[in-house]
Amino acid sequence: QVQLVESGGGLVQAGESLRLSCAASRSALTFAIMGWFRQAPGKQRELVATLGFLGSTNYGDSVKGRFTISRGNAKNTVNLQMNSLKPEDTAVYYCNANIGGRDFWGQGTQVTVSL
């Protein structure tokens, strides 16, 4: 079992930045595909970014060029740097770890971007 804990959400104004962090309970992240997803009210959960265990990245079209996913300096952490935030980025952001085809999810952290 893997437990994921997100942190770093909050309320910011449009154009500002936030960094989300995800800490995992064990070192299995070495072999995991890590990702961030988000869900806005009334909408389906959507991909934000993924990071493969060999370092490959993938981003949702709406965040390309603004968001960056990376492994953190602390062991078993993954970060999401979000720049030039827009009101449409407002959502609950979830950390995901896919290990051998099995998905694990964090509890989510709220990001709110005001005009």
Buried (B, 14 or more C-beta within 10 A) or exposed (E): EBEBBBBBBEEBEEEBEBBBBBBBBEEBBEEBBBBBBBBBEEEEBBBBBBBEEEEEEBBBEBBEEBBBBBBEEEEBBBBBBBBEBBEEBBBBBBBBBBBEEEEBBBEBBEBBBEE
